[in-house]
Amino acid sequence: MAKILVINAGSSSIKWNLFSDKLEVEAKGVAQRIKMAEGILSLDYNGKKSDTITELPSFLETVKKLVAMWEENGIIKDFDEIGQVAFRIVNGGPHLQKTSEVTEESIKHLEESIDLAPVHNPGAIEAIKAFRTLLPNAKMTMHFDTAFHRTLPKLAYTYPINYSVTEELNIRKYGFHGLNHHYIALKSEEILGKKGVNVVSLHIGNGASLCAIENSQSVDTSMGFTPLAGVMMGTRSGDVDPSIIPYIMKHKNMSISDVMKMLNEQSGMLGVSQFSSDLRDIGKARLENPQAQFALDLYIQRIVDYLITYLNRIQGKIDAIVFTAGIGENDEYVREQVIKKVRLVNLTIDEAANKNRDFKDYKLISTKESEIPVYVIRAEEEMYIAKEASKFFN
């Protein structure tokens, strides 16, 4: 089996992993802060890690710089070595619900679904087209964040709007971050030594969603028809009263496109703090900038509200609460404050374990007195995708 390149495009980042034919990671990295003032290209190869500060004005330019970096560092000497490229896709819409081959038809379906993931899908489409040009002989697959949430019960995925409109337009909660939420379910089974786990997974990064997982299946999740719903995020508002949209249009003389752009790209942490969407910036500024502290407090409260709801949504004993993704894995302050604000259940954090960053794939951060164990599990969407991709054409 040839090498597999996994491309995971987020709302402001592109993670990539190059896997050998034995599914061992040969090199990996991430392009961060895309479309922000200073981009970062991080590389982990041959036991060495490096960061390069550079402008990343678009996803297409980012892909070009990634390819140049691979060639300069000798990571890819012959592009024909790559037999398969696997893309993480946020939402393929009603026609693409399972892992699919990249074809003209599937790209067309993806383009038709841009409205369902306006921040993510354009970058993903750009990446797919760029790599099709670069690697014309490689087989390519799409892997969807919505797939894990196909088990949502009708009570969870139905919106209380006119039912005929719902049926006609396929309006439903699709849910997102499903590749990682699914991985968290499988990893929790491994850690806890049981099949069919009950956990609440908190995928907290620049984009964020929570997932209630019962018997290792998704039964509810915070993102909805699009990734705009749910908790407050880096640039996305999360849940708002829909009447706010026409109100802003009227009083600010804005179009529907203008307002949706604001809610997707200029709200959330960026919109409330008024200076950054990146929690690393917010964390540094919060002690001296009251608005930064308020943005962080609001962010944490929105996460807590969903966490409480999903603890109640699961039937049976809760096996664990799991923090994952960039902020969930790396920001001990956010984890600590989220747990402290849960009052209906006695949850206690081990401060030393919470602050320790020297762990491999997971760590327990709660004390023995905590009614529910609290874990941090590193996101491994790329390995999950690589395993799925390796089986697709067999």
Residue pairs with C-beta under 8 A, 6 or more apart in sequence:
1 21
1 83
1 390
2 21
2 81
2 82
2 83
2 84
3 18
3 19
3 20
3 21
3 26
3 81
3 82
3 83
3 84
4 18
4 19
4 23
4 82
4 83
4 84
4 85
4 86
4 386
4 389
4 390
5 16
5 17
5 18
5 19
5 82
5 84
5 85
5 86
5 131
5 135
5 138
6 15
6 16
6 17
6 18
6 19
6 85
6 86
6 87
6 88
6 382
6 385
6 386
6 389
7 14
7 15
7 16
7 85
7 86
7 87
7 88
7 127
7 131
8 14
8 15
8 16
8 17
8 87
8 88
8 381
8 382
8 385
9 15
9 59
9 87
9 88
9 120
9 123
9 124
9 127
10 120
10 205
10 206
10 207
11 119
11 120
11 206
11 207
11 227
11 233
11 234
11 235
11 236
12 32
12 33
12 34
12 35
12 36
12 206
12 234
12 235
12 277
13 30
13 31
13 32
13 33
13 34
13 206
14 30
14 31
14 34
14 59
14 62
14 63
14 66
14 123
14 127
15 28
15 29
15 30
15 381
15 382
16 28
16 29
16 30
16 66
16 382
17 25
17 27
17 28
17 382
17 383
17 386
18 25
18 26
18 27
18 28
18 75
18 76
18 82
19 25
19 26
19 383
19 386
20 26
21 83
23 383
23 386
23 387
23 390
25 383
26 45
26 75
27 43
27 44
27 45
27 46
27 70
27 75
28 44
28 45
28 382
29 41
29 42
29 43
29 44
29 45
29 66
29 69
30 40
30 42
31 39
31 40
31 41
31 42
31 56
31 62
31 65
31 66
32 39
32 40
32 42
33 39
33 40
33 56
33 278
34 56
34 58
34 59
34 62
34 123
35 56
35 57
35 58
36 56
36 277
36 278
38 53
38 54
38 55
39 53
39 54
39 55
39 56
39 62
40 51
40 52
40 53
40 54
41 51
41 52
41 54
41 56
41 65
41 66
41 69
42 49
42 50
42 51
42 52
43 49
43 50
43 51
43 52
43 69
43 73
45 73
45 75
52 69
54 65
55 61
56 62
56 65
58 126
59 122
59 123
59 126
59 127
60 126
60 130
63 126
63 127
63 130
63 131
64 130
67 134
69 75
70 76
76 82
79 134
79 135
79 138
80 137
82 135
82 138
83 138
83 139
84 138
84 139
84 140
84 141
84 389
84 390
84 393
85 102
85 131
85 135
85 138
85 139
85 140
85 141
86 140
86 141
86 142
86 143
86 385
86 386
86 388
86 389
87 102
87 124
87 127
87 128
87 140
87 141
87 142
87 143
88 124
88 143
88 145
88 179
88 381
88 385
89 96
89 110
89 120
89 121
89 124
89 142
89 143
89 144
89 145
90 117
90 120
90 121
90 124
90 144
90 145
90 146
90 176
90 227
91 113
91 116
91 117
91 120
91 121
91 144
91 145
91 146
91 174
91 176
91 226
91 227
92 100
92 106
92 109
92 110
92 113
92 142
92 144
92 146
93 109
93 110
93 112
93 113
93 116
93 170
94 170
95 109
95 112
95 113
96 106
96 109
96 110
96 113
96 142
96 144
97 144
97 146
97 147
97 150
98 144
98 147
99 141
99 142
99 143
99 144
99 147
99 388
99 389
99 392
100 106
100 141
100 142
100 144
101 139
101 140
101 141
101 142
101 392
102 128
102 132
102 140
102 141
102 142
106 142
107 125
107 128
107 129
110 121
110 124
110 125
110 128
110 142
111 121
111 125
113 121
114 121
114 122
114 125
115 226
116 174
116 225
116 226
117 176
117 226
117 227
118 226
118 260
118 264
119 207
119 227
119 235
119 236
119 264
119 265
120 207
120 227
128 140
128 142
131 138
131 140
132 140
139 393
141 388
141 389
141 392
143 179
143 385
143 388
143 389
144 178
144 179
145 175
145 176
145 177
145 178
145 179
146 174
146 175
146 176
146 178
147 178
147 179
147 182
148 175
148 178
148 179
148 181
148 182
148 211
148 218
149 157
149 173
149 174
149 175
149 176
149 178
149 181
149 211
149 218
149 221
151 217
151 218
151 219
152 173
152 175
152 218
152 219
152 220
152 221
153 219
156 173
156 219
156 220
156 221
157 172
157 173
157 174
157 175
158 166
158 172
158 173
159 166
159 171
159 172
159 173
159 224
159 225
161 171
165 171
166 172
171 225
172 225
173 221
173 223
173 224
173 225
173 229
174 223
174 224
174 225
174 226
175 209
175 211
175 218
175 221
175 223
175 224
176 207
176 209
176 221
176 223
176 227
177 203
177 207
177 209
177 211
177 221
177 223
177 325
178 211
178 218
178 221
179 381
179 384
179 385
180 201
180 203
180 324
180 325
180 379
180 380
180 381
180 384
181 201
181 203
181 209
181 211
181 213
181 218
181 221
182 218
182 384
183 379
183 380
183 381
183 383
183 384
184 199
184 201
184 203
184 211
184 213
184 322
184 324
184 377
185 197
185 199
185 201
185 213
185 216
185 217
186 216
186 384
187 361
187 362
187 377
187 380
188 197
188 199
188 213
188 216
188 319
188 320
188 322
188 375
188 377
189 195
189 196
189 197
189 216
191 320
191 362
191 375
191 377
192 319
192 320
194 319
195 216
196 215
196 216
197 213
197 215
197 216
197 319
197 320
198 213
198 214
198 215
198 314
198 316
198 317
198 318
198 319
199 213
199 318
199 319
199 320
199 321
199 322
200 210
200 211
200 212
200 213
200 307
200 310
200 311
200 314
200 318
200 320
200 321
200 322
201 210
201 211
201 213
201 322
201 324
202 208
202 210
202 303
202 307
202 321
202 322
202 323
202 324
202 328
202 338
203 209
203 210
203 211
203 324
203 325
203 328
203 379
204 303
204 323
204 324
204 325
204 326
204 327
204 328
204 331
204 334
205 234
205 325
205 326
205 327
205 328
206 233
206 234
206 235
206 277
206 278
206 326
207 227
207 233
207 234
207 236
208 222
208 230
208 231
208 232
208 233
208 303
208 325
208 327
209 221
209 222
209 223
209 227
209 230
209 231
210 221
210 222
210 230
210 231
210 303
210 306
210 307
210 310
211 218
211 220
211 221
211 222
211 310
212 218
212 219
212 220
212 221
212 310
212 313
212 314
213 219
213 314
214 313
214 314
214 315
214 316
219 313
219 314
220 310
220 313
221 230
222 229
222 230
222 231
222 238
222 306
223 229
223 230
224 230
227 236
228 236
228 237
228 238
228 263
228 264
229 238
229 239
230 238
230 239
230 306
231 238
231 239
231 299
231 302
231 303
231 306
232 238
232 268
232 269
232 272
232 298
232 299
232 302
233 268
233 269
234 268
234 269
234 270
234 277
234 278
234 279
235 264
235 265
235 266
235 267
235 268
235 269
235 270
235 271
235 277
236 263
236 264
236 265
236 267
236 268
237 263
237 267
237 268
237 271
238 268
238 302
239 302
240 263
245 256
245 259
245 260
245 263
248 254
248 259
248 262
249 255
249 256
249 258
249 259
254 262
262 271
268 277
268 299
269 276
269 277
269 278
269 279
269 282
269 295
269 296
269 299
270 276
270 277
272 291
272 294
272 295
272 298
273 282
273 285
273 289
273 291
273 292
273 294
273 295
274 291
275 281
275 285
275 289
275 292
276 282
276 285
279 296
279 327
279 331
279 334
282 292
282 295
282 296
283 296
283 331
283 333
285 292
286 292
286 293
286 296
287 293
296 334
299 334
300 334
300 337
300 338
300 341
301 341
303 334
303 338
304 338
304 341
304 342
307 321
307 338
307 342
308 342
308 344
311 318
311 321
311 344
311 345
311 372
318 372
319 372
319 373
320 372
320 373
320 374
320 375
321 339
321 347
321 372
321 373
321 374
321 375
322 374
322 375
322 376
322 377
323 329
323 335
323 365
323 374
323 375
323 376
323 377
324 376
324 377
324 378
324 379
325 379
326 379
327 334
328 334
328 335
328 376
329 376
329 377
329 378
329 379
330 357
332 354
332 355
335 349
335 354
335 365
335 374
335 376
336 349
336 351
336 354
339 347
339 348
339 349
339 366
339 374
340 349
345 371
345 372
346 369
346 370
346 371
347 366
347 370
347 371
347 372
347 374
348 366
348 367
348 369
348 370
349 365
349 366
349 367
349 370
349 374
350 364
350 365
350 366
350 367
353 363
353 364
353 365
354 365
356 363
359 376
360 378
361 377
361 378
361 380
362 375
362 376
362 377
362 378
363 375
363 376
364 373
364 374
364 375
365 374
365 375
365 376
366 372
366 373
366 374
366 375
